[in-house]
Amino acid sequence: MCRKVMPMAAAAELVKDGQMLALGGNALHRTPAAYAHALARLKRFNLKIAGAAPGYASDVLCAAGAVDTVYFGFFGFENEYGLAAGFRKGCQEGRIKAIEGS
Amino acid sequence: MDYTRQEMMAIATGREIKDGEMAIFGVGLSMLAGYFAKRNHAPNIRDLTEGGVYGAFPVGGLPWGIECNRISSNAVSFTNAIDALGFLVASGRCDVGIIGAAQVDKYGNVNTTGLWADPANSRYLPPKVRLNGSGGANEIACGCKRFIIMATHEKRRFVEKVDYISSPGYLTGGNARDRYNFPGGGPSVIITSLGILRPDPVTREFILTEYFPFSSVEEIKENTGWNLKVSPEVRVTAEPTPEELENLRAVDVTGALRKKS
């Protein structure tokens, strides 16, 4: 049987430049934070992110400069935690293309 | 009586919800207003959030999000966004929705997408300020029989024309909305931090119908970015009753609405 369990760093290596990732969770809830940290260390480029309500994990990758496109409905942290700074800065500087759909 | 502006706003919003309705709430203030109504005068509402949390009541204060443990823990059903927005709202079954707004214009169009230096070219250039996007608000605006907009009353938020329409109100006014065959009827009211605006039945332009006890017609006109018309029957909103405040604070146990007035 195929064994899927592996160290976090090895799992992060599976993602290559330019690939699209679907990151789960909703804003600050259940986002794969540790995985995003591991992936951010690898300095990937031109990743595409898809999610209904990307939050912390996706924002880490945006802040690391790894993302060039995001497909989403809502991108933020909700309530008093407010807007996602990495994504926001990326959009405003024109580095990230935001495809907002809902 | 001792209450904050935000508490008045939440109570005024809650009063718009009638018992037995199917109602969908957005994050933050709108959720507090909705669950306040459920506890205060509408125990039989069929409430849901965009994340599919159906028939809940918050435990421990303001929920952090649409799927937060504070509401999902005692929900009748915890399904998903496709059921909530895709089936219940988009099919036109939902009576009322509550959404927030970063920018709102005189026809009740809502912008939560971004602010641009040159709004005419908003689709092609990076925004000056990128906001968090519409989330489920666009579905609520298109699908609910009516929806309520909540926004802080400031000149920069209440503008003649929004930079971008994230969630449609009456578009360019009159019967402009009819062309698009949305299942929903459009915004019924804008509850602001100073008063209440309702649409003119013909032009669909929002006009001032009520002001809160701590505000005035002049203050509201000064804080609106278009030449706000005032209803001839404009009146002061009834103050929150002690029961209403008690019920609101039972929902908002952490005092999110009492921090600043």
HADDOCK unambig.tbl for C-alpha pairs under 7 A between the chains (distance, minus, plus):
assign (segid A and resid 73 and name CA) (segid B and resid 133 and name CA) 6.16 0.50 0.50
assign (segid A and resid 73 and name CA) (segid B and resid 134 and name CA) 6.25 0.50 0.50
assign (segid A and resid 73 and name CA) (segid B and resid 135 and name CA) 4.53 0.50 0.50
assign (segid A and resid 74 and name CA) (segid B and resid 132 and name CA) 5.52 0.50 0.50
assign (segid A and resid 74 and name CA) (segid B and resid 133 and name CA) 4.71 0.50 0.50
assign (segid A and resid 74 and name CA) (segid B and resid 134 and name CA) 5.89 0.50 0.50
assign (segid A and resid 74 and name CA) (segid B and resid 135 and name CA) 4.23 0.50 0.50
assign (segid A and resid 75 and name CA) (segid B and resid 132 and name CA) 4.83 0.50 0.50
assign (segid A and resid 75 and name CA) (segid B and resid 133 and name CA) 6.31 0.50 0.50
assign (segid A and resid 76 and name CA) (segid B and resid 132 and name CA) 5.35 0.50 0.50
assign (segid A and resid 78 and name CA) (segid B and resid 27 and name CA) 6.99 0.50 0.50
assign (segid A and resid 78 and name CA) (segid B and resid 64 and name CA) 6.77 0.50 0.50
assign (segid A and resid 78 and name CA) (segid B and resid 65 and name CA) 6.20 0.50 0.50
assign (segid A and resid 79 and name CA) (segid B and resid 27 and name CA) 6.77 0.50 0.50
assign (segid A and resid 79 and name CA) (segid B and resid 28 and name CA) 5.56 0.50 0.50
assign (segid A and resid 79 and name CA) (segid B and resid 64 and name CA) 6.22 0.50 0.50
assign (segid A and resid 83 and name CA) (segid B and resid 131 and name CA) 6.72 0.50 0.50
assign (segid A and resid 83 and name CA) (segid B and resid 132 and name CA) 6.08 0.50 0.50
assign (segid A and resid 88 and name CA) (segid B and resid 130 and name CA) 5.34 0.50 0.50
assign (segid A and resid 91 and name CA) (segid B and resid 126 and name CA) 6.13 0.50 0.50
assign (segid A and resid 91 and name CA) (segid B and resid 127 and name CA) 7.00 0.50 0.50
assign (segid A and resid 91 and name CA) (segid B and resid 130 and name CA) 6.59 0.50 0.50
assign (segid A and resid 92 and name CA) (segid B and resid 126 and name CA) 5.27 0.50 0.50
assign (segid A and resid 92 and name CA) (segid B and resid 127 and name CA) 5.32 0.50 0.50
assign (segid A and resid 92 and name CA) (segid B and resid 128 and name CA) 5.85 0.50 0.50
assign (segid A and resid 92 and name CA) (segid B and resid 129 and name CA) 6.41 0.50 0.50
assign (segid A and resid 92 and name CA) (segid B and resid 130 and name CA) 6.35 0.50 0.50
assign (segid A and resid 93 and name CA) (segid B and resid 126 and name CA) 6.77 0.50 0.50
assign (segid A and resid 94 and name CA) (segid B and resid 126 and name CA) 5.30 0.50 0.50
assign (segid A and resid 100 and name CA) (segid B and resid 133 and name CA) 6.72 0.50 0.50
assign (segid A and resid 102 and name CA) (segid B and resid 134 and name CA) 7.00 0.50 0.50
assign (segid A and resid 102 and name CA) (segid B and resid 135 and name CA) 6.27 0.50 0.50
assign (segid A and resid 102 and name CA) (segid B and resid 136 and name CA) 6.48 0.50 0.50
assign (segid A and resid 102 and name CA) (segid B and resid 138 and name CA) 6.31 0.50 0.50
assign (segid A and resid 102 and name CA) (segid B and resid 139 and name CA) 6.86 0.50 0.50
